[in-house]
Amino acid sequence: MRKASYLIKLLLVVTLIVPLLAACGMNKTIEENYPLESVNGSGNETSYVYRAAGVSVPEVAKALIDESKPQQQSPEKTDHMFLVYSDRVVHLQQDAAKPEDTLIEVDSKEYVRNNYSSSFLQGYLIASILGDLFDNGRYGHGTYRGYTDRDKYKPKGGTYHAPSVQEKKAVPPMTVSRTGSIFKRSKNADTSKVGEGGLFNKAPPKTGKITRDSGDGKKSGSWLTPRKSSKPKTRVGFGRVTRRR
């Protein structure tokens, strides 16, 4: 029973961690290759827009899918594609002003629920995904259809604008495969190495040692010193074994 319980707990941990790792991989691909262009929202209702210059919608979609497989991807198109992940929706759009560019809109699910038109997404996503995303019709009554149509189909709350230095720093930090450094989105963010300053500036722990009893009967004077135990004494009699108390 204990072994079965342990396996179940391990499976639950893996189930929770794997999607997070996948999302981090996708975020890493976006932040390292495409500049942040516009932001909207706050809290758990956010939308970030990146620009992929000179790259088509299908090409960007393939790069992101190769890095992190989504729960669902819409059919390949040159103007709009959607990638649905566990905690966000990536809306890839061909820029009408620069058709050779792709705009990558990364929306939290709360942002999608409260702003997008569910009827618009019906042409891209399957019914089961839409039902889960919009809570079976409770949400999805907005008119928003993506960043490229923000002037015509406006989001309910807030407006898109160029990110300020503070907003760039507020974007959740993403780690990259380098040793000893923590990198944040945007060139203006703090890239201090661990131990050099900021939140992670903590002095390294001092080295120490644990001494063992030398066996001469003297105390070491430290509560960390383990006591030397002796073997229990036993005696034979009427089938009983007693231990020293």
N, C-alpha and C positions, 0 to 999 in steps of 0.2 A: 504493500500500500504506500509506504513512504517513497519507494522508487517511482511509482506511478505518479504520485503527487509532485515529486521533483521534476519529472519529465513534462508534466502539464505546465508548471510554472516556467520552465525553461522555454517551452514553446510560446507562451504568452509574451515573454520578454523579447524573443526573436521577432515575433509578429509586430511588436511595437517599434523595435529598433530599426528593422529593415526599411520601412517606408520613410523614416526620418533620414537614414543614410542616403536613400535614393533622392529625396528632396534636396539634401545638401549637395549632392553631385550635380543636380540640375541647376541649382542656384550658383554653384561655382562656375559652371559653363557660361551662364548669362553674365555674371559680374566680371569675369576675366576677359570677355570678348566684346561686350556691348556696353556703351556708355549710358548712364541714367539720364533721361531727357525730361521727364515730367512726373509729378506725384500728385496724389489726391487722397483725402481721407485721413483717418487717425484711429488709434486703438486697434481693434481687430477688424476694422472695415477700411482696408487700404488698397491702393492701386498704384503700381509703379510701372513706368513705361521706359523701355530701352530701345535704342535704334541699332539695327543691323544694316550698316551701309553696304550697298552693292550685293546684297544676298537676298534671294527669293524666299517667299514664304515656305515652300516645300523643303528648301535646303536648310532653313533654320529649324523647321520641325524635325527633320531627320537628325540634325546634330543634337537636339535636346532629347529626342527619343533614344538615341544611342547611348546617351549619358544616363538617362533615367526613364524607364518605361512607365508611361502613365496608366491610370485605370482605364481610360478610354481616349482614343484619338479620333478626331473627325476625318472624313474622307479627304484625300489630298486635293487642294484647290490653290489657285494662285492668288486669290484675294483674301480669304479668311480661313483659318484653321484653329481648332481648339484642342488643347491637351488638358485633361482633367486628372489632377493628383489628389492625394488624400486631404490636403489642407488648402489647396489653391487651384485656380484655373488660369492657364496660360492662353491668351488670345493673340494669335499671330495675324497681323493685318498688313496688307500692301499699302504703303503710303501713297495717297492720291496725288500729293504734290511732287513726290519723288518715287515713281513706280519701281525704280530699281532697288529701293530700300524696303526693309520690313520693320514694322513697329512691334515690339514684344511687350505686351501688356500682361503683367503678373498681378492678378486680382485675388484677394482673399475670398473665401467662399461667402463670407458675410457681405462683402462688397457686391458680389454677383447676385446674391439673394435679394438685396435691397435696391438694386439699380437696374439690372438687366431685364429685358423683355423675354419671358419664357417662350413666347411664340417665335421670337427671332432665333433662339437656340434650338428649337425643334428641327430646324433644317440641318443641324450639324451633329447633335447628340442623340443617343438612343433614349427611349422613354424611361427606362429604369434609372439611368443616370440623372435625367431631368427630375424624376420624382423624388429622388434622394436629395438632389441639390436644392430644389424649391419646396421641400417638405410637402409633396403631393398637393401643390396648388396654394399653399399658405403664403408663399413668396413668389416673386417673378412677375409682379405687376407693374414694374417700371417700364420706361421707354428706351433706356440706354442700349446702344448697340455697338459700343466700342469706342476707343480713343479717336479713331479717324472720323467718326460721326458725332463727336462730342458737342459740336456747335448746333447741330440739328436735333440730335437725340441726347439731351443733357442728363447727366446723373442727378439724382434727387438731392444729394448733399454735397456741398463743396464744389470747387472748380479745380481743374488741372492747371498747374503752374510749374515753372522751372524750379527745380529743387534748390533750396538755400543750403548754406554750409551746415546749419544745424539739422536740417532735414536729412542731408546725406549721412550725417553721423548717427541719426536716429534709426536708420535702416539697420535691421538685425545683422550683426557681424557674421561673416562667413569665413571659415578657415580654409587655407590652401595647403598643399603638400610641401611645406617648407619647415625647417626645424628652428624652434626657438622664437618664432615671431607670430604675432596675431595681426591679421590684416583686416581692415574694414573697407566697405565699399567707398569709392571716391578717393581721389588723390589728396583731399583735404583732411581725411580722417587720420587719427593717431595710429602710427604703425610702430610704436615702441616695442622693443623686445621685452620679453618677460624678465622682470628683475631690474629694468632700467628706469621705470617710472610708472606713474598712474596706478590704476586699481591693482595691478599684479606686482607692484613693487614691494616685495616682502623679502626680508633677509633670509638666506638659506639656513636651514637648521644646523645647529652645532653638532659635530660628531661626538659620539660617546661610546661607552662600552658597558657591558654587563659582566661583572666578575662573579665567578663561581666560588663556592666554599672550598677552601684549600684542604679542608679535612683536619686542621690542627685544633679545631674547637673554638677558634677566635671568631668573633663577629666582624663582618666587613664594614658595618656602620651604614649600610645602604638598604633601603626597603626593597630595592630591585634585586638584591642578592638572593638567589633561590636557596632554600634549605636543602641540605643533603639528606635524603631519605635513606633509611635502612630497611633491610628486608624484614618482613613480618615474621615474628616467632610463632611457631606452631608446635602443638603437642598432640600425640595420638592417644585417644582414649574414648572408648565407647562410640566410635564412629563420628566424633565431632572434631571440627577444626576451629580453633578460636584465634582471633587476631589481636594483636596488641592495640589497646585503645590509646 
